[in-house]
Amino acid sequence: MLSRLEQATKNKHAVPADAFSHGSTTFTLERGLGSYLRLEVYDATNTLIGFGNPLWLLSPHDKLNIPHARRLSYPNL
């Protein structure tokens, strides 16, 4: 059986610039067993011009001991 790390996949989802014409857009991600989300911004020539740190999205079923200072949650998500 593969470990969770070995099961990891990398997916890219392109969002066109006009999707942000009103300032922001929505992206739905299934957390499953846990996921990382990282924003990467490319210009029209496909050159990377910006990126963010990976955001760790925990599975709602994990019983992990996350240090209090690192906890952030939103109700009803």
N, CA, C, O and CB atoms as a CASP TS submission, in Angstrom:
PFRMAT TS
TARGET T0000
AUTHOR 0000-0000-0000
METHOD Language model
MODEL 1
PARENT N/A
ATOM      1  N   MET     1       0.829  -1.175   0.000  1.00  0.00           N
ATOM      2  CA  MET     1       0.000   0.000   0.000  1.00  0.00           C
ATOM      3  C   MET     1       0.882   1.248   0.000  1.00  0.00           C
ATOM      4  O   MET     1       1.884   1.310   0.713  1.00  0.00           O
ATOM      5  CB  MET     1      -0.948  -0.008   1.207  1.00  0.00           C
ATOM      6  N   LEU     2       0.497   2.248  -0.810  1.00  0.00           N
ATOM      7  CA  LEU     2       1.274   3.478  -0.915  1.00  0.00           C
ATOM      8  C   LEU     2       1.013   4.397   0.278  1.00  0.00           C
ATOM      9  O   LEU     2      -0.103   4.479   0.791  1.00  0.00           O
ATOM     10  CB  LEU     2       0.945   4.204  -2.221  1.00  0.00           C
ATOM     11  N   SER     3       2.070   5.083   0.702  1.00  0.00           N
ATOM     12  CA  SER     3       1.890   6.068   1.771  1.00  0.00           C
ATOM     13  C   SER     3       1.138   7.269   1.210  1.00  0.00           C
ATOM     14  O   SER     3       0.988   7.409  -0.004  1.00  0.00           O
ATOM     15  CB  SER     3       3.265   6.505   2.375  1.00  0.00           C
ATOM     16  N   ARG     4       0.668   8.133   2.108  1.00  0.00           N
ATOM     17  CA  ARG     4      -0.047   9.328   1.654  1.00  0.00           C
ATOM     18  C   ARG     4       0.851  10.201   0.793  1.00  0.00           C
ATOM     19  O   ARG     4       0.385  10.801  -0.176  1.00  0.00           O
ATOM     20  CB  ARG     4      -0.570  10.130   2.851  1.00  0.00           C
ATOM     21  N   LEU     5       2.140  10.280   1.135  1.00  0.00           N
ATOM     22  CA  LEU     5       3.064  11.078   0.342  1.00  0.00           C
ATOM     23  C   LEU     5       3.200  10.501  -1.057  1.00  0.00           C
ATOM     24  O   LEU     5       3.224  11.244  -2.038  1.00  0.00           O
ATOM     25  CB  LEU     5       4.431  11.153   1.022  1.00  0.00           C
ATOM     26  N   GLU     6       3.290   9.185  -1.154  1.00  0.00           N
ATOM     27  CA  GLU     6       3.436   8.543  -2.458  1.00  0.00           C
ATOM     28  C   GLU     6       2.177   8.676  -3.305  1.00  0.00           C
ATOM     29  O   GLU     6       2.249   8.586  -4.531  1.00  0.00           O
ATOM     30  CB  GLU     6       3.782   7.077  -2.280  1.00  0.00           C
ATOM     31  N   GLN     7       1.036   8.886  -2.681  1.00  0.00           N
ATOM     32  CA  GLN     7      -0.214   9.041  -3.402  1.00  0.00           C
ATOM     33  C   GLN     7      -0.422  10.476  -3.902  1.00  0.00           C
ATOM     34  O   GLN     7      -1.355  10.742  -4.660  1.00  0.00           O
ATOM     35  CB  GLN     7      -1.369   8.629  -2.515  1.00  0.00           C
ATOM     36  N   ALA     8       0.436  11.381  -3.482  1.00  0.00           N
ATOM     37  CA  ALA     8       0.267  12.789  -3.817  1.00  0.00           C
ATOM     38  C   ALA     8       0.305  13.017  -5.318  1.00  0.00           C
ATOM     39  O   ALA     8       1.068  12.375  -6.040  1.00  0.00           O
ATOM     40  CB  ALA     8       1.337  13.621  -3.143  1.00  0.00           C
ATOM     41  N   THR     9      -0.508  13.915  -5.764  1.00  0.00           N
ATOM     42  CA  THR     9      -0.527  14.308  -7.168  1.00  0.00           C
ATOM     43  C   THR     9      -0.388  15.810  -7.257  1.00  0.00           C
ATOM     44  O   THR     9      -0.661  16.536  -6.301  1.00  0.00           O
ATOM     45  CB  THR     9      -1.821  13.832  -7.870  1.00  0.00           C
ATOM     46  N   LYS    10       0.034  16.257  -8.407  1.00  0.00           N
ATOM     47  CA  LYS    10       0.188  17.687  -8.646  1.00  0.00           C
ATOM     48  C   LYS    10      -0.770  18.066  -9.769  1.00  0.00           C
ATOM     49  O   LYS    10      -0.693  17.529 -10.874  1.00  0.00           O
ATOM     50  CB  LYS    10       1.675  18.060  -9.006  1.00  0.00           C
ATOM     51  N   ASN    11      -1.655  18.981  -9.479  1.00  0.00           N
ATOM     52  CA  ASN    11      -2.618  19.439 -10.467  1.00  0.00           C
ATOM     53  C   ASN    11      -2.492  20.937 -10.637  1.00  0.00           C
ATOM     54  O   ASN    11      -2.287  21.669  -9.669  1.00  0.00           O
ATOM     55  CB  ASN    11      -4.049  19.058 -10.062  1.00  0.00           C
ATOM     56  N   LYS    12      -2.615  21.387 -11.875  1.00  0.00           N
ATOM     57  CA  LYS    12      -2.632  22.819 -12.159  1.00  0.00           C
ATOM     58  C   LYS    12      -4.000  23.176 -12.706  1.00  0.00           C
ATOM     59  O   LYS    12      -4.567  22.458 -13.529  1.00  0.00           O
ATOM     60  CB  LYS    12      -1.504  23.218 -13.163  1.00  0.00           C
ATOM     61  N   HIS    13      -4.518  24.296 -12.233  1.00  0.00           N
ATOM     62  CA  HIS    13      -5.809  24.787 -12.687  1.00  0.00           C
ATOM     63  C   HIS    13      -5.621  26.227 -13.146  1.00  0.00           C
ATOM     64  O   HIS    13      -5.397  27.127 -12.337  1.00  0.00           O
ATOM     65  CB  HIS    13      -6.892  24.683 -11.560  1.00  0.00           C
ATOM     66  N   ALA    14      -5.716  26.425 -14.444  1.00  0.00           N
ATOM     67  CA  ALA    14      -5.551  27.768 -14.999  1.00  0.00           C
ATOM     68  C   ALA    14      -6.820  28.582 -14.773  1.00  0.00           C
ATOM     69  O   ALA    14      -7.933  28.100 -14.986  1.00  0.00           O
ATOM     70  CB  ALA    14      -5.211  27.701 -16.508  1.00  0.00           C
ATOM     71  N   VAL    15      -6.631  29.812 -14.342  1.00  0.00           N
ATOM     72  CA  VAL    15      -7.736  30.754 -14.170  1.00  0.00           C
ATOM     73  C   VAL    15      -7.375  31.987 -15.002  1.00  0.00           C
ATOM     74  O   VAL    15      -6.367  32.638 -14.728  1.00  0.00           O
ATOM     75  CB  VAL    15      -7.978  31.122 -12.631  1.00  0.00           C
ATOM     76  N   PRO    16      -8.177  32.315 -16.005  1.00  0.00           N
ATOM     77  CA  PRO    16      -7.837  33.456 -16.864  1.00  0.00           C
ATOM     78  C   PRO    16      -7.912  34.781 -16.108  1.00  0.00           C
ATOM     79  O   PRO    16      -8.678  34.916 -15.154  1.00  0.00           O
ATOM     80  CB  PRO    16      -8.769  33.501 -18.072  1.00  0.00           C
ATOM     81  N   ALA    17      -7.115  35.752 -16.538  1.00  0.00           N
ATOM     82  CA  ALA    17      -7.051  37.049 -15.859  1.00  0.00           C
ATOM     83  C   ALA    17      -8.417  37.715 -15.759  1.00  0.00           C
ATOM     84  O   ALA    17      -8.701  38.377 -14.761  1.00  0.00           O
ATOM     85  CB  ALA    17      -6.088  37.970 -16.585  1.00  0.00           C
ATOM     86  N   ASP    18      -9.266  37.555 -16.764  1.00  0.00           N
ATOM     87  CA  ASP    18     -10.570  38.230 -16.712  1.00  0.00           C
ATOM     88  C   ASP    18     -11.492  37.658 -15.631  1.00  0.00           C
ATOM     89  O   ASP    18     -12.516  38.263 -15.313  1.00  0.00           O
ATOM     90  CB  ASP    18     -11.255  38.127 -18.064  1.00  0.00           C
ATOM     91  N   ALA    19     -11.138  36.498 -15.062  1.00  0.00           N
ATOM     92  CA  ALA    19     -11.910  35.950 -13.946  1.00  0.00           C
ATOM     93  C   ALA    19     -11.769  36.832 -12.706  1.00  0.00           C
ATOM     94  O   ALA    19     -12.562  36.729 -11.770  1.00  0.00           O
ATOM     95  CB  ALA    19     -11.456  34.511 -13.630  1.00  0.00           C
ATOM     96  N   PHE    20     -10.752  37.703 -12.704  1.00  0.00           N
ATOM     97  CA  PHE    20     -10.501  38.600 -11.577  1.00  0.00           C
ATOM     98  C   PHE    20     -10.965  40.028 -11.870  1.00  0.00           C
ATOM     99  O   PHE    20     -10.564  40.964 -11.178  1.00  0.00           O
ATOM    100  CB  PHE    20      -9.016  38.601 -11.231  1.00  0.00           C
ATOM    101  N   SER    21     -11.796  40.194 -12.875  1.00  0.00           N
ATOM    102  CA  SER    21     -12.215  41.538 -13.275  1.00  0.00           C
ATOM    103  C   SER    21     -12.962  42.291 -12.165  1.00  0.00           C
ATOM    104  O   SER    21     -13.005  43.521 -12.177  1.00  0.00           O
ATOM    105  CB  SER    21     -13.094  41.450 -14.502  1.00  0.00           C
ATOM    106  N   HIS    22     -13.539  41.573 -11.224  1.00  0.00           N
ATOM    107  CA  HIS    22     -14.224  42.208 -10.095  1.00  0.00           C
ATOM    108  C   HIS    22     -13.398  42.117  -8.814  1.00  0.00           C
ATOM    109  O   HIS    22     -13.924  42.357  -7.728  1.00  0.00           O
ATOM    110  CB  HIS    22     -15.593  41.563  -9.877  1.00  0.00           C
ATOM    111  N   GLY    23     -12.128  41.780  -8.921  1.00  0.00           N
ATOM    112  CA  GLY    23     -11.226  41.786  -7.778  1.00  0.00           C
ATOM    113  C   GLY    23     -10.821  40.428  -7.252  1.00  0.00           C
ATOM    114  O   GLY    23      -9.679  40.257  -6.825  1.00  0.00           O
ATOM    115  N   SER    24     -11.721  39.450  -7.266  1.00  0.00           N
ATOM    116  CA  SER    24     -11.369  38.114  -6.776  1.00  0.00           C
ATOM    117  C   SER    24     -12.193  37.082  -7.534  1.00  0.00           C
ATOM    118  O   SER    24     -13.122  37.420  -8.267  1.00  0.00           O
ATOM    119  CB  SER    24     -11.607  37.992  -5.234  1.00  0.00           C
ATOM    120  N   THR    25     -11.842  35.844  -7.345  1.00  0.00           N
ATOM    121  CA  THR    25     -12.568  34.753  -7.974  1.00  0.00           C
ATOM    122  C   THR    25     -12.659  33.607  -6.974  1.00  0.00           C
ATOM    123  O   THR    25     -12.042  33.660  -5.910  1.00  0.00           O
ATOM    124  CB  THR    25     -11.876  34.296  -9.299  1.00  0.00           C
ATOM    125  N   THR    26     -13.417  32.584  -7.306  1.00  0.00           N
ATOM    126  CA  THR    26     -13.618  31.448  -6.414  1.00  0.00           C
ATOM    127  C   THR    26     -13.004  30.196  -7.017  1.00  0.00           C
ATOM    128  O   THR    26     -13.101  29.957  -8.221  1.00  0.00           O
ATOM    129  CB  THR    26     -15.114  31.232  -6.135  1.00  0.00           C
ATOM    130  N   PHE    27     -12.373  29.403  -6.167  1.00  0.00           N
ATOM    131  CA  PHE    27     -11.791  28.123  -6.588  1.00  0.00           C
ATOM    132  C   PHE    27     -12.182  27.090  -5.543  1.00  0.00           C
ATOM    133  O   PHE    27     -11.984  27.311  -4.349  1.00  0.00           O
ATOM    134  CB  PHE    27     -10.215  28.213  -6.749  1.00  0.00           C
ATOM    135  N   THR    28     -12.736  25.966  -5.979  1.00  0.00           N
ATOM    136  CA  THR    28     -13.145  24.910  -5.063  1.00  0.00           C
ATOM    137  C   THR    28     -12.121  23.790  -5.080  1.00  0.00           C
ATOM    138  O   THR    28     -11.722  23.320  -6.145  1.00  0.00           O
ATOM    139  CB  THR    28     -14.539  24.371  -5.431  1.00  0.00           C
ATOM    140  N   LEU    29     -11.699  23.367  -3.907  1.00  0.00           N
ATOM    141  CA  LEU    29     -10.710  22.307  -3.771  1.00  0.00           C
ATOM    142  C   LEU    29     -11.212  21.290  -2.757  1.00  0.00           C
ATOM    143  O   LEU    29     -11.541  21.647  -1.626  1.00  0.00           O
ATOM    144  CB  LEU    29      -9.330  22.880  -3.347  1.00  0.00           C
ATOM    145  N   GLU    30     -11.269  20.049  -3.153  1.00  0.00           N
ATOM    146  CA  GLU    30     -11.623  18.981  -2.215  1.00  0.00           C
ATOM    147  C   GLU    30     -10.382  18.652  -1.391  1.00  0.00           C
ATOM    148  O   GLU    30      -9.332  18.332  -1.948  1.00  0.00           O
ATOM    149  CB  GLU    30     -12.161  17.705  -2.967  1.00  0.00           C
ATOM    150  N   ARG    31     -10.498  18.730  -0.079  1.00  0.00           N
ATOM    151  CA  ARG    31      -9.342  18.476   0.789  1.00  0.00           C
ATOM    152  C   ARG    31      -8.974  17.009   0.852  1.00  0.00           C
ATOM    153  O   ARG    31      -7.801  16.688   1.038  1.00  0.00           O
ATOM    154  CB  ARG    31      -9.617  18.981   2.181  1.00  0.00           C
ATOM    155  N   GLY    32      -9.933  16.103   0.705  1.00  0.00           N
ATOM    156  CA  GLY    32      -9.654  14.673   0.751  1.00  0.00           C
ATOM    157  C   GLY    32      -8.864  14.302   1.990  1.00  0.00           C
ATOM    158  O   GLY    32      -9.299  14.583   3.107  1.00  0.00           O
ATOM    159  N   LEU    33      -7.717  13.680   1.813  1.00  0.00           N
ATOM    160  CA  LEU    33      -6.858  13.275   2.931  1.00  0.00           C
ATOM    161  C   LEU    33      -5.938  14.402   3.384  1.00  0.00           C
ATOM    162  O   LEU    33      -5.069  14.206   4.234  1.00  0.00           O
ATOM    163  CB  LEU    33      -6.027  12.063   2.540  1.00  0.00           C
ATOM    164  N   GLY    34      -6.137  15.565   2.814  1.00  0.00           N
ATOM    165  CA  GLY    34      -5.279  16.712   3.095  1.00  0.00           C
ATOM    166  C   GLY    34      -4.649  17.176   1.800  1.00  0.00           C
ATOM    167  O   GLY    34      -4.326  16.358   0.939  1.00  0.00           O
ATOM    168  N   SER    35      -4.473  18.451   1.653  1.00  0.00           N
ATOM    169  CA  SER    35      -3.941  19.015   0.409  1.00  0.00           C
ATOM    170  C   SER    35      -3.081  20.225   0.720  1.00  0.00           C
ATOM    171  O   SER    35      -3.160  20.809   1.801  1.00  0.00           O
ATOM    172  CB  SER    35      -5.082  19.400  -0.559  1.00  0.00           C
ATOM    173  N   TYR    36      -2.267  20.582  -0.244  1.00  0.00           N
ATOM    174  CA  TYR    36      -1.543  21.844  -0.228  1.00  0.00           C
ATOM    175  C   TYR    36      -2.047  22.659  -1.402  1.00  0.00           C
ATOM    176  O   TYR    36      -2.302  22.119  -2.479  1.00  0.00           O
ATOM    177  CB  TYR    36       0.010  21.629  -0.298  1.00  0.00           C
ATOM    178  N   LEU    37      -2.186  23.938  -1.197  1.00  0.00           N
ATOM    179  CA  LEU    37      -2.596  24.845  -2.255  1.00  0.00           C
ATOM    180  C   LEU    37      -1.542  25.926  -2.371  1.00  0.00           C
ATOM    181  O   LEU    37      -1.176  26.559  -1.381  1.00  0.00           O
ATOM    182  CB  LEU    37      -4.004  25.453  -1.977  1.00  0.00           C
ATOM    183  N   ARG    38      -1.056  26.135  -3.586  1.00  0.00           N
ATOM    184  CA  ARG    38      -0.039  27.161  -3.808  1.00  0.00           C
ATOM    185  C   ARG    38      -0.428  27.956  -5.040  1.00  0.00           C
ATOM    186  O   ARG    38      -0.690  27.386  -6.099  1.00  0.00           O
ATOM    187  CB  ARG    38       1.383  26.535  -3.971  1.00  0.00           C
ATOM    188  N   LEU    39      -0.465  29.253  -4.902  1.00  0.00           N
ATOM    189  CA  LEU    39      -0.799  30.138  -5.997  1.00  0.00           C
ATOM    190  C   LEU    39       0.458  30.465  -6.784  1.00  0.00           C
ATOM    191  O   LEU    39       1.481  30.838  -6.210  1.00  0.00           O
ATOM    192  CB  LEU    39      -1.471  31.420  -5.481  1.00  0.00           C
ATOM    193  N   GLU    40       0.379  30.324  -8.098  1.00  0.00           N
ATOM    194  CA  GLU    40       1.452  30.731  -8.999  1.00  0.00           C
ATOM    195  C   GLU    40       0.843  31.633 -10.058  1.00  0.00           C
ATOM    196  O   GLU    40      -0.224  31.327 -10.592  1.00  0.00           O
ATOM    197  CB  GLU    40       2.168  29.493  -9.647  1.00  0.00           C
ATOM    198  N   VAL    41       1.504  32.737 -10.368  1.00  0.00           N
ATOM    199  CA  VAL    41       0.995  33.695 -11.335  1.00  0.00           C
ATOM    200  C   VAL    41       1.948  33.748 -12.524  1.00  0.00           C
ATOM    201  O   VAL    41       3.154  33.938 -12.367  1.00  0.00           O
ATOM    202  CB  VAL    41       0.825  35.100 -10.695  1.00  0.00           C
ATOM    203  N   TYR    42       1.381  33.577 -13.711  1.00  0.00           N
ATOM    204  CA  TYR    42       2.140  33.612 -14.958  1.00  0.00           C
ATOM    205  C   TYR    42       1.635  34.749 -15.826  1.00  0.00           C
ATOM    206  O   TYR    42       0.447  35.070 -15.808  1.00  0.00           O
ATOM    207  CB  TYR    42       2.036  32.267 -15.710  1.00  0.00           C
ATOM    208  N   ASP    43       2.541  35.362 -16.591  1.00  0.00           N
ATOM    209  CA  ASP    43       2.104  36.403 -17.511  1.00  0.00           C
ATOM    210  C   ASP    43       1.690  35.780 -18.846  1.00  0.00           C
ATOM    211  O   ASP    43       1.652  34.557 -18.979  1.00  0.00           O
ATOM    212  CB  ASP    43       3.224  37.449 -17.721  1.00  0.00           C
ATOM    213  N   ALA    44       1.379  36.625 -19.830  1.00  0.00           N
ATOM    214  CA  ALA    44       0.880  36.152 -21.128  1.00  0.00           C
ATOM    215  C   ALA    44       1.896  35.300 -21.883  1.00  0.00           C
ATOM    216  O   ALA    44       1.520  34.545 -22.779  1.00  0.00           O
ATOM    217  CB  ALA    44       0.482  37.333 -21.984  1.00  0.00           C
ATOM    218  N   THR    45       3.188  35.412 -21.532  1.00  0.00           N
ATOM    219  CA  THR    45       4.218  34.605 -22.206  1.00  0.00           C
ATOM    220  C   THR    45       4.539  33.339 -21.421  1.00  0.00           C
ATOM    221  O   THR    45       5.501  32.637 -21.733  1.00  0.00           O
ATOM    222  CB  THR    45       5.496  35.429 -22.403  1.00  0.00           C
ATOM    223  N   ASN    46       3.726  33.045 -20.395  1.00  0.00           N
ATOM    224  CA  ASN    46       3.895  31.865 -19.539  1.00  0.00           C
ATOM    225  C   ASN    46       5.159  31.935 -18.668  1.00  0.00           C
ATOM    226  O   ASN    46       5.729  30.911 -18.294  1.00  0.00           O
ATOM    227  CB  ASN    46       3.941  30.612 -20.399  1.00  0.00           C
ATOM    228  N   THR    47       5.575  33.155 -18.360  1.00  0.00           N
ATOM    229  CA  THR    47       6.701  33.378 -17.453  1.00  0.00           C
ATOM    230  C   THR    47       6.155  33.532 -16.035  1.00  0.00           C
ATOM    231  O   THR    47       5.235  34.315 -15.801  1.00  0.00           O
ATOM    232  CB  THR    47       7.533  34.640 -17.876  1.00  0.00           C
ATOM    233  N   LEU    48       6.721  32.791 -15.100  1.00  0.00           N
ATOM    234  CA  LEU    48       6.314  32.882 -13.702  1.00  0.00           C
ATOM    235  C   LEU    48       6.686  34.258 -13.167  1.00  0.00           C
ATOM    236  O   LEU    48       7.855  34.644 -13.191  1.00  0.00           O
ATOM    237  CB  LEU    48       6.974  31.758 -12.850  1.00  0.00           C
ATOM    238  N   ILE    49       5.686  35.002 -12.683  1.00  0.00           N
ATOM    239  CA  ILE    49       5.948  36.352 -12.173  1.00  0.00           C
ATOM    240  C   ILE    49       5.605  36.512 -10.688  1.00  0.00           C
ATOM    241  O   ILE    49       5.881  37.555 -10.095  1.00  0.00           O
ATOM    242  CB  ILE    49       5.163  37.361 -12.980  1.00  0.00           C
ATOM    243  N   GLY    50       5.001  35.477 -10.088  1.00  0.00           N
ATOM    244  CA  GLY    50       4.690  35.547  -8.667  1.00  0.00           C
ATOM    245  C   GLY    50       4.194  34.219  -8.142  1.00  0.00           C
ATOM    246  O   GLY    50       3.657  33.406  -8.895  1.00  0.00           O
ATOM    247  N   PHE    51       4.375  33.995  -6.842  1.00  0.00           N
ATOM    248  CA  PHE    51       3.892  32.765  -6.224  1.00  0.00           C
ATOM    249  C   PHE    51       3.747  32.980  -4.729  1.00  0.00           C
ATOM    250  O   PHE    51       4.348  33.888  -4.155  1.00  0.00           O
ATOM    251  CB  PHE    51       4.846  31.582  -6.518  1.00  0.00           C
ATOM    252  N   GLY    52       2.946  32.135  -4.110  1.00  0.00           N
ATOM    253  CA  GLY    52       2.736  32.208  -2.671  1.00  0.00           C
ATOM    254  C   GLY    52       3.270  30.972  -1.985  1.00  0.00           C
ATOM    255  O   GLY    52       3.595  29.977  -2.633  1.00  0.00           O
ATOM    256  N   ASN    53       3.357  31.042  -0.680  1.00  0.00           N
ATOM    257  CA  ASN    53       3.753  29.874   0.100  1.00  0.00           C
ATOM    258  C   ASN    53       2.634  28.837   0.072  1.00  0.00           C
ATOM    259  O   ASN    53       1.460  29.201   0.009  1.00  0.00           O
ATOM    260  CB  ASN    53       4.092  30.273   1.558  1.00  0.00           C
ATOM    261  N   PRO    54       2.976  27.562   0.117  1.00  0.00           N
ATOM    262  CA  PRO    54       1.933  26.531   0.144  1.00  0.00           C
ATOM    263  C   PRO    54       1.057  26.665   1.391  1.00  0.00           C
ATOM    264  O   PRO    54       1.550  26.915   2.491  1.00  0.00           O
ATOM    265  CB  PRO    54       2.565  25.128   0.092  1.00  0.00           C
ATOM    266  N   LEU    55      -0.228  26.496   1.199  1.00  0.00           N
ATOM    267  CA  LEU    55      -1.196  26.517   2.288  1.00  0.00           C
ATOM    268  C   LEU    55      -1.626  25.076   2.540  1.00  0.00           C
ATOM    269  O   LEU    55      -2.107  24.398   1.632  1.00  0.00           O
ATOM    270  CB  LEU    55      -2.433  27.440   1.952  1.00  0.00           C
ATOM    271  N   TRP    56      -1.452  24.614   3.765  1.00  0.00           N
ATOM    272  CA  TRP    56      -1.775  23.232   4.140  1.00  0.00           C
ATOM    273  C   TRP    56      -3.244  23.162   4.516  1.00  0.00           C
ATOM    274  O   TRP    56      -3.664  23.790   5.487  1.00  0.00           O
ATOM    275  CB  TRP    56      -0.876  22.735   5.320  1.00  0.00           C
ATOM    276  N   LEU    57      -4.027  22.409   3.765  1.00  0.00           N
ATOM    277  CA  LEU    57      -5.447  22.215   4.031  1.00  0.00           C
ATOM    278  C   LEU    57      -5.627  20.814   4.572  1.00  0.00           C
ATOM    279  O   LEU    57      -5.552  19.838   3.826  1.00  0.00           O
ATOM    280  CB  LEU    57      -6.315  22.443   2.750  1.00  0.00           C
ATOM    281  N   LEU    58      -5.861  20.715   5.856  1.00  0.00           N
ATOM    282  CA  LEU    58      -5.962  19.417   6.511  1.00  0.00           C
ATOM    283  C   LEU    58      -7.273  18.721   6.181  1.00  0.00           C
ATOM    284  O   LEU    58      -8.285  19.362   5.897  1.00  0.00           O
ATOM    285  CB  LEU    58      -5.825  19.575   8.012  1.00  0.00           C
ATOM    286  N   SER    59      -7.232  17.432   6.226  1.00  0.00           N
ATOM    287  CA  SER    59      -8.456  16.648   6.115  1.00  0.00           C
ATOM    288  C   SER    59      -9.329  16.948   7.325  1.00  0.00           C
ATOM    289  O   SER    59      -8.819  17.075   8.438  1.00  0.00           O
ATOM    290  CB  SER    59      -8.146  15.121   6.011  1.00  0.00           C
ATOM    291  N   PRO    60     -10.631  17.063   7.123  1.00  0.00           N
ATOM    292  CA  PRO    60     -11.500  17.289   8.279  1.00  0.00           C
ATOM    293  C   PRO    60     -11.580  16.069   9.194  1.00  0.00           C
ATOM    294  O   PRO    60     -12.159  16.146  10.277  1.00  0.00           O
ATOM    295  CB  PRO    60     -12.892  17.667   7.813  1.00  0.00           C
ATOM    296  N   HIS    61     -11.005  14.948   8.768  1.00  0.00           N
ATOM    297  CA  HIS    61     -11.078  13.708   9.535  1.00  0.00           C
ATOM    298  C   HIS    61      -9.796  13.406  10.313  1.00  0.00           C
ATOM    299  O   HIS    61      -9.778  12.492  11.138  1.00  0.00           O
ATOM    300  CB  HIS    61     -11.384  12.561   8.610  1.00  0.00           C
ATOM    301  N   ASP    62      -8.722  14.167  10.060  1.00  0.00           N
ATOM    302  CA  ASP    62      -7.459  13.928  10.774  1.00  0.00           C
ATOM    303  C   ASP    62      -7.562  14.349  12.227  1.00  0.00           C
ATOM    304  O   ASP    62      -8.254  15.310  12.563  1.00  0.00           O
ATOM    305  CB  ASP    62      -6.308  14.678  10.099  1.00  0.00           C
ATOM    306  N   LYS    63      -6.878  13.632  13.065  1.00  0.00           N
ATOM    307  CA  LYS    63      -6.800  13.953  14.493  1.00  0.00           C
ATOM    308  C   LYS    63      -5.367  14.365  14.804  1.00  0.00           C
ATOM    309  O   LYS    63      -4.700  13.733  15.623  1.00  0.00           O
ATOM    310  CB  LYS    63      -7.245  12.736  15.386  1.00  0.00           C
ATOM    311  N   LEU    64      -4.897  15.419  14.154  1.00  0.00           N
ATOM    312  CA  LEU    64      -3.532  15.892  14.334  1.00  0.00           C
ATOM    313  C   LEU    64      -3.465  16.911  15.462  1.00  0.00           C
ATOM    314  O   LEU    64      -4.421  17.648  15.703  1.00  0.00           O
ATOM    315  CB  LEU    64      -2.997  16.500  13.035  1.00  0.00           C
ATOM    316  N   ASN    65      -2.344  16.947  16.142  1.00  0.00           N
ATOM    317  CA  ASN    65      -2.122  17.926  17.197  1.00  0.00           C
ATOM    318  C   ASN    65      -1.391  19.116  16.581  1.00  0.00           C
ATOM    319  O   ASN    65      -0.162  19.138  16.509  1.00  0.00           O
ATOM    320  CB  ASN    65      -1.308  17.310  18.394  1.00  0.00           C
ATOM    321  N   ILE    66      -2.165  20.101  16.139  1.00  0.00           N
ATOM    322  CA  ILE    66      -1.601  21.293  15.518  1.00  0.00           C
ATOM    323  C   ILE    66      -1.333  22.324  16.621  1.00  0.00           C
ATOM    324  O   ILE    66      -2.223  22.603  17.424  1.00  0.00           O
ATOM    325  CB  ILE    66      -2.563  21.871  14.415  1.00  0.00           C
ATOM    326  N   PRO    67      -0.118  22.896  16.672  1.00  0.00           N
ATOM    327  CA  PRO    67       0.157  23.920  17.686  1.00  0.00           C
ATOM    328  C   PRO    67      -0.862  25.061  17.592  1.00  0.00           C
ATOM    329  O   PRO    67      -1.233  25.482  16.496  1.00  0.00           O
ATOM    330  CB  PRO    67       1.593  24.472  17.522  1.00  0.00           C
ATOM    331  N   HIS    68      -1.302  25.546  18.731  1.00  0.00           N
ATOM    332  CA  HIS    68      -2.353  26.563  18.777  1.00  0.00           C
ATOM    333  C   HIS    68      -2.016  27.777  17.900  1.00  0.00           C
ATOM    334  O   HIS    68      -2.897  28.311  17.226  1.00  0.00           O
ATOM    335  CB  HIS    68      -2.580  27.012  20.219  1.00  0.00           C
ATOM    336  N   ALA    69      -0.775  28.209  17.904  1.00  0.00           N
ATOM    337  CA  ALA    69      -0.372  29.392  17.136  1.00  0.00           C
ATOM    338  C   ALA    69      -0.509  29.179  15.629  1.00  0.00           C
ATOM    339  O   ALA    69      -0.545  30.148  14.871  1.00  0.00           O
ATOM    340  CB  ALA    69       1.066  29.763  17.470  1.00  0.00           C
ATOM    341  N   ARG    70      -0.587  27.930  15.189  1.00  0.00           N
ATOM    342  CA  ARG    70      -0.703  27.641  13.761  1.00  0.00           C
ATOM    343  C   ARG    70      -2.125  27.300  13.338  1.00  0.00           C
ATOM    344  O   ARG    70      -2.371  27.015  12.166  1.00  0.00           O
ATOM    345  CB  ARG    70       0.213  26.506  13.396  1.00  0.00           C
ATOM    346  N   ARG    71      -3.045  27.325  14.263  1.00  0.00           N
ATOM    347  CA  ARG    71      -4.429  26.965  13.955  1.00  0.00           C
ATOM    348  C   ARG    71      -5.177  28.148  13.359  1.00  0.00           C
ATOM    349  O   ARG    71      -5.080  29.277  13.839  1.00  0.00           O
ATOM    350  CB  ARG    71      -5.148  26.467  15.211  1.00  0.00           C
ATOM    351  N   LEU    72      -5.911  27.863  12.322  1.00  0.00           N
ATOM    352  CA  LEU    72      -6.792  28.843  11.707  1.00  0.00           C
ATOM    353  C   LEU    72      -7.950  28.055  11.125  1.00  0.00           C
ATOM    354  O   LEU    72      -7.739  27.106  10.369  1.00  0.00           O
ATOM    355  CB  LEU    72      -6.051  29.711  10.606  1.00  0.00           C
ATOM    356  N   SER    73      -9.134  28.426  11.457  1.00  0.00           N
ATOM    357  CA  SER    73     -10.274  27.711  10.912  1.00  0.00           C
ATOM    358  C   SER    73     -11.394  28.694  10.632  1.00  0.00           C
ATOM    359  O   SER    73     -11.464  29.767  11.232  1.00  0.00           O
ATOM    360  CB  SER    73     -10.746  26.604  11.875  1.00  0.00           C
ATOM    361  N   TYR    74     -12.251  28.321   9.729  1.00  0.00           N
ATOM    362  CA  TYR    74     -13.411  29.113   9.369  1.00  0.00           C
ATOM    363  C   TYR    74     -14.642  28.284   9.641  1.00  0.00           C
ATOM    364  O   TYR    74     -14.705  27.129   9.219  1.00  0.00           O
ATOM    365  CB  TYR    74     -13.356  29.570   7.888  1.00  0.00           C
ATOM    366  N   PRO    75     -15.610  28.826  10.324  1.00  0.00           N
ATOM    367  CA  PRO    75     -16.833  28.069  10.589  1.00  0.00           C
ATOM    368  C   PRO    75     -17.583  27.783   9.298  1.00  0.00           C
ATOM    369  O   PRO    75     -17.541  28.567   8.350  1.00  0.00           O
ATOM    370  CB  PRO    75     -17.737  28.830  11.565  1.00  0.00           C
ATOM    371  N   ASN    76     -18.265  26.656   9.279  1.00  0.00           N
ATOM    372  CA  ASN    76     -19.137  26.276   8.168  1.00  0.00           C
ATOM    373  C   ASN    76     -18.413  26.023   6.856  1.00  0.00           C
ATOM    374  O   ASN    76     -19.014  26.188   5.794  1.00  0.00           O
ATOM    375  CB  ASN    76     -20.149  27.334   7.957  1.00  0.00           C
ATOM    376  N   LEU    77     -17.159  25.632   6.886  1.00  0.00           N
ATOM    377  CA  LEU    77     -16.454  25.284   5.655  1.00  0.00           C
ATOM    378  C   LEU    77     -16.352  23.795   5.528  1.00  0.00           C
ATOM    379  O   LEU    77     -15.789  23.296   4.554  1.00  0.00           O
ATOM    380  CB  LEU    77     -15.066  25.913   5.616  1.00  0.00           C
TER
END
